[in-house]
């Protein structure tokens, strides 16, 4: 990439400084992360929820075909997953449905009715011959679990704000909606957060997997924790899967653009780590930076191209760095001067690199918590488009990990679990089957 010199050089330096993250700052963040993890596990006030779940480490021998409803970000997926034993799985059917804005911000009944309609649409192509069919429900929001198949919503994230759901059991609400649509033969057998499901899917595939990470619209992580470390420990189990809800981690160095984005968000003051790292927000931070430069006479882009919130999506940053001409035309930036375009690309790189360094620091913090001396090998299962669909971003994460860990970096490896949130939920449904239900 060509350099940026002359009158725009100082702005490159300013943006690099605003979005940089030194090794000293990373060390401080890891220490703060551990402090928040400990507080969360003790049930004290913490920005990391550290929610115990009823998920367990799979054996890899789980089998059967399962219906999965997976709601994460802006898409709802209904899938049929086949667990084939021998640590092998396959998705044998899938349909995706966009979540309309009025559903994301509507009322409880409308939201769960829409989920039931999606299931109904999928089942038109699937043979169901009476009886009871267990469903694996992947619900990618913070839950207080009361069993493997039930959990109360703690808060909405990722731009969702459905009324009258907080504190309620989402499995009950979905079962009621299915009943209203004449699908009472389907019942929720397991309820999982997408990050927990990704960990379970990873461990189903590889017994050495001990951490799951989502890097997509939002971000979160889960890992296997010693049961004795949890404040509610009552014995009888050696380990438990913890849903960290690390998107809410708030002991961070934020700049003026982070502050503006946070104030503009419907959940101001919340999900601070997510707002600095995830796909939902990276493009919006980029827009705020470019708008600032436009207002200061630095860029010649049309003002209206920067006025609409979330006009710039996170995938645009990668396309800019790949020098994709079509994205310039789409945004109306095809007439940018060469030096201005180089500045824009530099900013895109700064934003992605900061996200990658923050994510790497958080992964190191969790691995170090599990294994302070890095004596073991750790495999991290990852799902989410920000990581899986962008080779440049994956390289940034791995490079940051090497910089932070040095010689110990070889002890931490990543592998992508495609459809991990669905496969892990299907594995959890097999637990229910072992207790008396039956598969599709």
Buried (B, 14 or more C-beta within 10 A) or exposed (E): EEEBEEEBEEBBEEBBEBBBBEEEBBEBBBEBBBEBBBBBBBEEEBBBBBBBBBBBBBEBEBBBBBBBBBBBBBEBBBBBBBBEEEBEBEBEBBBEBEBEEEBBBBEBBBBBBBBBBBBBEBBEEBEEEEEEBBBBBBBBBBBBBEEBBBBBBBBBBBBBEBEEBEEEBBBBBBBBBBBEBEBEEBBBBBBBBBBBBBBBBBBBBBBEBBBBBBBBBBBBBBBBBEBEBBEEBEEEEEBBBBBBBBBBBBBBBEBEBBEBBBEEBEBEEBBBBBBBBBBBBBBBBBBBBBBBBBEEEBBEBEEEBBEEEEBBBBBBBBBBBEEEEEBBEBBEBEEBEEBBBBBBBBBBBBBBBBBBBBBBBBBBBBBBBBBEEBEEEBBBBBBBBBBBBBEBBBEBBBBBBBEBBEEBBEBBBBEBBEBBBBBBBBBBBBBBBEEEBEBB
